Amino acid sequence: MKLKKMKVGESGTVLDFSTSDPAYRQKLLRMGLTRKAEFTVVRKAPFGGPIEIEVKGSRLVLRSDEADAFEVDKK
């Protein structure tokens, strides 16, 4: 399942993410978005806007295309 398909309040685990840019991949890893990281969807903007998630005690806002790069397992 893709992260951007999840609803507010749902939790999940990051399975994998695809990005061809190694620098961007490292940025995601530093923010705590590693494989098997657990997260909760906090807020979603309407019309395919940004998604706010809570992961490892921090809140992150991801653009829709960034959220589409994540393959997740919903709890």
N, CA, C and O atoms as a Tinker XYZ file with bonds, in Angstrom:
   300  protein
     1  N      0.849000   -1.173000    0.000000    73     2
     2  CA     0.000000    0.000000    0.000000    64     1     3
     3  C      0.895000    1.236000    0.000000    63     2     4     5
     4  O      1.980000    1.224000    0.581000    81     3
     5  N      0.443000    2.285000   -0.643000    73     3     6
     6  CA     1.179000    3.552000   -0.670000    64     5     7
     7  C      0.791000    4.414000    0.521000    63     6     8     9
     8  O     -0.360000    4.397000    0.957000    81     7
     9  N      1.746000    5.163000    1.044000    73     7    10
    10  CA     1.513000    6.028000    2.201000    64     9    11
    11  C      0.398000    7.020000    1.928000    63    10    12    13
    12  O     -0.436000    7.261000    2.801000    81    11
    13  N      0.363000    7.598000    0.742000    73    11    14
    14  CA    -0.639000    8.633000    0.484000    64    13    15
    15  C     -2.065000    8.091000    0.415000    63    14    16    17
    16  O     -3.011000    8.878000    0.393000    81    15
    17  N     -2.246000    6.772000    0.379000    73    15    18
    18  CA    -3.581000    6.153000    0.379000    64    17    19
    19  C     -4.135000    5.973000    1.796000    63    18    20    21
    20  O     -5.313000    5.657000    1.964000    81    19
    21  N     -3.289000    6.172000    2.817000    73    19    22
    22  CA    -3.731000    5.970000    4.196000    64    21    23
    23  C     -4.570000    7.149000    4.678000    63    22    24    25
    24  O     -4.473000    8.257000    4.151000    81    23
    25  N     -5.392000    6.887000    5.686000    73    23    26
    26  CA    -6.274000    7.906000    6.254000    64    25    27
    27  C     -5.699000    8.441000    7.558000    63    26    28    29
    28  O     -4.841000    7.813000    8.179000    81    27
    29  N     -6.183000    9.604000    7.959000    73    27    30
    30  CA    -5.763000   10.227000    9.215000    64    29    31
    31  C     -6.075000    9.290000   10.377000    63    30    32    33
    32  O     -7.171000    8.737000   10.470000    81    31
    33  N     -5.091000    9.121000   11.261000    73    31    34
    34  CA    -5.254000    8.262000   12.427000    64    33    35
    35  C     -4.756000    6.846000   12.222000    63    34    36    37
    36  O     -4.563000    6.116000   13.194000    81    35
    37  N     -4.546000    6.447000   10.991000    73    35    38
    38  CA    -4.050000    5.093000   10.723000    64    37    39
    39  C     -2.546000    5.023000   10.975000    63    38    40    41
    40  O     -1.818000    5.998000   10.788000    81    39
    41  N     -2.106000    3.854000   11.401000    73    39    42
    42  CA    -0.686000    3.614000   11.668000    64    41    43
    43  C     -0.170000    2.563000   10.709000    63    42    44    45
    44  O     -0.928000    1.778000   10.139000    81    43
    45  N      1.145000    2.572000   10.546000    73    43    46
    46  CA     1.742000    1.589000    9.659000    64    45    47
    47  C      3.236000    1.482000    9.877000    63    46    48    49
    48  O      3.803000    2.115000   10.768000    81    47
    49  N      3.858000    0.669000    9.045000    73    47    50
    50  CA     5.297000    0.429000    9.082000    64    49    51
    51  C      5.847000    0.633000    7.677000    63    50    52    53
    52  O      5.247000    0.186000    6.700000    81    51
    53  N      6.985000    1.307000    7.577000    73    51    54
    54  CA     7.632000    1.512000    6.282000    64    53    55
    55  C      8.238000    0.186000    5.822000    63    54    56    57
    56  O      9.045000   -0.414000    6.532000    81    55
    57  N      7.846000   -0.260000    4.639000    73    55    58
    58  CA     8.412000   -1.478000    4.072000    64    57    59
    59  C      9.597000   -1.162000    3.169000    63    58    60    61
    60  O     10.642000   -1.809000    3.244000    81    59
    61  N      9.419000   -0.157000    2.314000    73    59    62
    62  CA    10.456000    0.186000    1.341000    64    61    63
    63  C     10.135000    1.559000    0.765000    63    62    64    65
    64  O      8.999000    2.024000    0.850000    81    63
    65  N     11.126000    2.195000    0.187000    73    63    66
    66  CA    10.884000    3.432000   -0.549000    64    65    67
    67  C     11.804000    3.479000   -1.749000    63    66    68    69
    68  O     12.938000    3.000000   -1.728000    81    67
    69  N     11.266000    4.077000   -2.792000    73    67    70
    70  CA    12.020000    4.134000   -4.043000    64    69    71
    71  C     12.353000    5.581000   -4.370000    63    70    72    73
    72  O     11.466000    6.426000   -4.488000    81    71
    73  N     13.610000    5.845000   -4.511000    73    71    74
    74  CA    14.080000    7.146000   -4.967000    64    73    75
    75  C     15.413000    6.936000   -5.668000    63    74    76    77
    76  O     16.264000    6.179000   -5.199000    81    75
    77  N     15.579000    7.601000   -6.772000    73    75    78
    78  CA    16.811000    7.421000   -7.536000    64    77    79
    79  C     17.909000    8.378000   -7.090000    63    78    80    81
    80  O     19.060000    8.229000   -7.500000    81    79
    81  N     17.573000    9.354000   -6.258000    73    79    82
    82  CA    18.543000   10.342000   -5.798000    64    81    83
    83  C     19.148000    9.898000   -4.464000    63    82    84    85
    84  O     18.443000    9.895000   -3.454000    81    83
    85  N     20.436000    9.521000   -4.426000    73    83    86
    86  CA    21.048000    9.041000   -3.188000    64    85    87
    87  C     21.065000   10.091000   -2.075000    63    86    88    89
    88  O     20.940000    9.745000   -0.900000    81    87
    89  N     21.217000   11.360000   -2.431000    73    87    90
    90  CA    21.224000   12.417000   -1.416000    64    89    91
    91  C     19.854000   12.538000   -0.752000    63    90    92    93
    92  O     19.761000   12.728000    0.461000    81    91
    93  N     18.794000   12.426000   -1.550000    73    91    94
    94  CA    17.444000   12.505000   -0.998000    64    93    95
    95  C     17.155000   11.289000   -0.124000    63    94    96    97
    96  O     16.514000   11.406000    0.921000    81    95
    97  N     17.626000   10.133000   -0.553000    73    95    98
    98  CA    17.456000    8.909000    0.240000    64    97    99
    99  C     18.118000    9.067000    1.616000    63    98   100   101
   100  O     17.541000    8.676000    2.631000    81    99
   101  N     19.312000    9.632000    1.647000    73    99   102
   102  CA    20.013000    9.862000    2.914000    64   101   103
   103  C     19.239000   10.850000    3.792000    63   102   104   105
   104  O     19.199000   10.697000    5.012000    81   103
   105  N     18.632000   11.853000    3.177000    73   103   106
   106  CA    17.825000   12.822000    3.926000    64   105   107
   107  C     16.652000   12.121000    4.606000    63   106   108   109
   108  O     16.359000   12.377000    5.774000    81   107
   109  N     15.988000   11.238000    3.869000    73   107   110
   110  CA    14.862000   10.493000    4.442000    64   109   111
   111  C     15.318000    9.613000    5.600000    63   110   112   113
   112  O     14.638000    9.526000    6.622000    81   111
   113  N     16.452000    8.969000    5.443000    73   111   114
   114  CA    16.985000    8.108000    6.503000    64   113   115
   115  C     17.319000    8.926000    7.746000    63   114   116   117
   116  O     17.050000    8.486000    8.864000    81   115
   117  N     17.898000   10.104000    7.568000    73   115   118
   118  CA    18.229000   10.965000    8.722000    64   117   119
   119  C     16.984000   11.446000    9.455000    63   118   120   121
   120  O     17.022000   11.686000   10.661000    81   119
   121  N     15.870000   11.587000    8.719000    73   119   122
   122  CA    14.615000   12.027000    9.341000    64   121   123
   123  C     13.918000   10.896000   10.079000    63   122   124   125
   124  O     12.894000   11.121000   10.725000    81   123
   125  N     14.454000    9.684000    9.994000    73   123   126
   126  CA    13.868000    8.561000   10.720000    64   125   127
   127  C     13.010000    7.653000    9.871000    63   126   128   129
   128  O     12.422000    6.705000   10.390000    81   127
   129  N     12.923000    7.915000    8.587000    73   127   130
   130  CA    12.101000    7.089000    7.708000    64   129   131
   131  C     12.916000    5.925000    7.162000    63   130   132   133
   132  O     13.257000    5.876000    5.980000    81   131
   133  N     13.213000    5.005000    8.045000    73   131   134
   134  CA    13.975000    3.812000    7.694000    64   133   135
   135  C     13.012000    2.648000    7.503000    63   134   136   137
   136  O     11.841000    2.741000    7.873000    81   135
   137  N     13.490000    1.572000    6.939000    73   135   138
   138  CA    12.650000    0.378000    6.829000    64   137   139
   139  C     12.257000   -0.087000    8.219000    63   138   140   141
   140  O     13.055000   -0.036000    9.155000    81   139
   141  N     11.042000   -0.533000    8.339000    73   139   142
   142  CA    10.448000   -1.033000    9.590000    64   141   143
   143  C     10.154000    0.067000   10.606000    63   142   144   145
   144  O      9.791000   -0.235000   11.742000    81   143
   145  N     10.302000    1.345000   10.220000    73   143   146
   146  CA     9.951000    2.456000   11.116000    64   145   147
   147  C      8.423000    2.535000   11.209000    63   146   148   149
   148  O      7.725000    2.477000   10.197000    81   147
   149  N      7.922000    2.669000   12.434000    73   147   150
   150  CA     6.483000    2.783000   12.645000    64   149   151
   151  C      6.095000    4.254000   12.634000    63   150   152   153
   152  O      6.838000    5.104000   13.124000    81   151
   153  N      4.920000    4.551000   12.070000    73   151   154
   154  CA     4.460000    5.931000   11.944000    64   153   155
   155  C      2.943000    5.982000   12.074000    63   154   156   157
   156  O      2.259000    4.962000   11.996000    81   155
   157  N      2.435000    7.199000   12.274000    73   155   158
   158  CA     1.002000    7.452000   12.322000    64   157   159
   159  C      0.706000    8.648000   11.431000    63   158   160   161
   160  O      1.438000    9.638000   11.461000    81   159
   161  N     -0.350000    8.570000   10.644000    73   159   162
   162  CA    -0.776000    9.697000    9.812000    64   161   163
   163  C     -1.510000   10.675000   10.716000    63   162   164   165
   164  O     -2.524000   10.330000   11.323000    81   163
   165  N     -0.992000   11.901000   10.803000    73   163   166
   166  CA    -1.562000   12.913000   11.688000    64   165   167
   167  C     -2.562000   13.795000   10.953000    63   166   168   169
   168  O     -3.657000   14.053000   11.452000    81   167
   169  N     -2.176000   14.260000    9.756000    73   167   170
   170  CA    -3.015000   15.173000    8.997000    64   169   171
   171  C     -2.786000   14.989000    7.512000    63   170   172   173
   172  O     -1.693000   14.626000    7.078000    81   171
   173  N     -3.835000   15.245000    6.734000    73   171   174
   174  CA    -3.716000   15.220000    5.275000    64   173   175
   175  C     -4.385000   16.469000    4.725000    63   174   176   177
   176  O     -5.504000   16.810000    5.107000    81   175
   177  N     -3.688000   17.144000    3.827000    73   175   178
   178  CA    -4.285000   18.299000    3.172000    64   177   179
   179  C     -5.249000   17.808000    2.092000    63   178   180   181
   180  O     -5.051000   16.734000    1.524000    81   179
   181  N     -6.286000   18.587000    1.810000    73   179   182
   182  CA    -7.232000   18.169000    0.778000    64   181   183
   183  C     -6.625000   18.246000   -0.624000    63   182   184   185
   184  O     -5.613000   18.912000   -0.845000    81   183
   185  N     -7.257000   17.556000   -1.552000    73   183   186
   186  CA    -6.901000   17.592000   -2.967000    64   185   187
   187  C     -5.478000   17.123000   -3.241000    63   186   188   189
   188  O     -4.799000   17.679000   -4.105000    81   187
   189  N     -5.023000   16.111000   -2.518000    73   187   190
   190  CA    -3.706000   15.533000   -2.788000    64   189   191
   191  C     -2.542000   16.378000   -2.316000    63   190   192   193
   192  O     -1.447000   16.284000   -2.870000    81   191
   193  N     -2.757000   17.197000   -1.308000    73   191   194
   194  CA    -1.688000   18.036000   -0.764000    64   193   195
   195  C     -0.774000   17.259000    0.166000    63   194   196   197
   196  O     -0.784000   16.028000    0.163000    81   195
   197  N      0.017000   17.969000    0.964000    73   195   198
   198  CA     0.978000   17.322000    1.862000    64   197   199
   199  C      0.330000   16.430000    2.921000    63   198   200   201
   200  O     -0.844000   16.584000    3.258000    81   199
   201  N      1.129000   15.498000    3.432000    73   199   202
   202  CA     0.701000   14.573000    4.473000    64   201   203
   203  C      1.634000   14.727000    5.664000    63   202   204   205
   204  O      2.855000   14.695000    5.512000    81   203
   205  N      1.057000   14.896000    6.850000    73   203   206
   206  CA     1.860000   14.995000    8.066000    64   205   207
   207  C      1.837000   13.647000    8.780000    63   206   208   209
   208  O      0.772000   13.077000    9.017000    81   207
   209  N      3.027000   13.145000    9.119000    73   207   210
   210  CA     3.122000   11.881000    9.841000    64   209   211
   211  C      3.959000   12.073000   11.097000    63   210   212   213
   212  O      4.772000   12.993000   11.187000    81   211
   213  N      3.748000   11.194000   12.056000    73   211   214
   214  CA     4.573000   11.176000   13.258000    64   213   215
   215  C      5.378000    9.889000   13.233000    63   214   216   217
   216  O      4.821000    8.795000   13.152000    81   215
   217  N      6.711000   10.035000   13.304000    73   215   218
   218  CA     7.612000    8.890000   13.262000    64   217   219
   219  C      8.719000    9.114000   14.284000    63   218   220   221
   220  O      9.382000   10.152000   14.273000    81   219
   221  N      8.913000    8.156000   15.151000    73   219   222
   222  CA     9.959000    8.207000   16.180000    64   221   223
   223  C      9.922000    9.496000   16.994000    63   222   224   225
   224  O     10.963000   10.085000   17.284000    81   223
   225  N      8.719000    9.930000   17.361000    73   223   226
   226  CA     8.555000   11.108000   18.216000    64   225   227
   227  C      8.653000   12.435000   17.500000    63   226   228   229
   228  O      8.550000   13.478000   18.145000    81   227
   229  N      8.847000   12.440000   16.189000    73   227   230
   230  CA     8.929000   13.675000   15.412000    64   229   231
   231  C      7.807000   13.710000   14.390000    63   230   232   233
   232  O      7.328000   12.673000   13.931000    81   231
   233  N      7.402000   14.915000   14.046000    73   231   234
   234  CA     6.387000   15.074000   13.009000    64   233   235
   235  C      7.050000   15.570000   11.734000    63   234   236   237
   236  O      7.854000   16.502000   11.751000    81   235
   237  N      6.693000   14.927000   10.629000    73   235   238
   238  CA     7.247000   15.274000    9.326000    64   237   239
   239  C      6.102000   15.549000    8.362000    63   238   240   241
   240  O      5.055000   14.906000    8.425000    81   239
   241  N      6.311000   16.509000    7.472000    73   239   242
   242  CA     5.336000   16.793000    6.426000    64   241   243
   243  C      5.975000   16.413000    5.102000    63   242   244   245
   244  O      7.043000   16.910000    4.747000    81   243
   245  N      5.310000   15.529000    4.382000    73   243   246
   246  CA     5.804000   15.037000    3.096000    64   245   247
   247  C      4.890000   15.510000    1.977000    63   246   248   249
   248  O      3.666000   15.473000    2.111000    81   247
   249  N      5.484000   15.956000    0.871000    73   247   250
   250  CA     4.699000   16.302000   -0.306000    64   249   251
   251  C      4.060000   15.033000   -0.849000    63   250   252   253
   252  O      4.500000   13.924000   -0.546000    81   251
   253  N      3.035000   15.204000   -1.639000    73   251   254
   254  CA     2.304000   14.062000   -2.173000    64   253   255
   255  C      3.207000   13.130000   -2.973000    63   254   256   257
   256  O      3.092000   11.910000   -2.850000    81   255
   257  N      4.108000   13.682000   -3.794000    73   255   258
   258  CA     4.995000   12.823000   -4.588000    64   257   259
   259  C      6.006000   12.104000   -3.707000    63   258   260   261
   260  O      6.431000   10.996000   -4.036000    81   259
   261  N      6.401000   12.720000   -2.585000    73   259   262
   262  CA     7.294000   12.046000   -1.636000    64   261   263
   263  C      6.566000   10.896000   -0.954000    63   262   264   265
   264  O      7.126000    9.812000   -0.788000    81   263
   265  N      5.315000   11.134000   -0.558000    73   263   266
   266  CA     4.521000   10.093000    0.096000    64   265   267
   267  C      4.237000    8.931000   -0.853000    63   266   268   269
   268  O      4.070000    7.792000   -0.419000    81   267
   269  N      4.184000    9.226000   -2.140000    73   267   270
   270  CA     3.917000    8.180000   -3.130000    64   269   271
   271  C      5.112000    7.234000   -3.300000    63   270   272   273
   272  O      4.964000    6.135000   -3.835000    81   271
   273  N      6.290000    7.658000   -2.846000    73   271   274
   274  CA     7.484000    6.837000   -2.986000    64   273   275
   275  C      7.578000    5.764000   -1.898000    63   274   276   277
   276  O      8.425000    4.874000   -1.983000    81   275
   277  N      6.724000    5.839000   -0.885000    73   275   278
   278  CA     6.773000    4.915000    0.243000    64   277   279
   279  C      5.803000    3.769000    0.086000    63   278   280   281
   280  O      4.623000    3.973000   -0.198000    81   279
   281  N      6.302000    2.571000    0.269000    73   279   282
   282  CA     5.480000    1.364000    0.327000    64   281   283
   283  C      5.366000    1.022000    1.813000    63   282   284   285
   284  O      6.376000    0.841000    2.494000    81   283
   285  N      4.132000    0.934000    2.308000    73   283   286
   286  CA     3.909000    0.741000    3.734000    64   285   287
   287  C      2.991000   -0.450000    3.996000    63   286   288   289
   288  O      2.275000   -0.917000    3.110000    81   287
   289  N      3.035000   -0.922000    5.231000    73   287   290
   290  CA     2.153000   -1.976000    5.709000    64   289   291
   291  C      1.271000   -1.357000    6.774000    63   290   292   293
   292  O      1.768000   -0.909000    7.807000    81   291
   293  N     -0.024000   -1.326000    6.539000    73   291   294
   294  CA    -0.973000   -0.723000    7.489000    64   293   295
   295  C     -1.208000   -1.675000    8.646000    63   294   296   297
   296  O     -1.354000   -2.880000    8.442000    81   295
   297  N     -1.245000   -1.140000    9.862000    73   295   298
   298  CA    -1.504000   -1.962000   11.047000    64   297   299
   299  C     -2.980000   -2.232000   11.192000    63   298   300
   300  O     -3.395000   -2.909000   12.132000    81   299
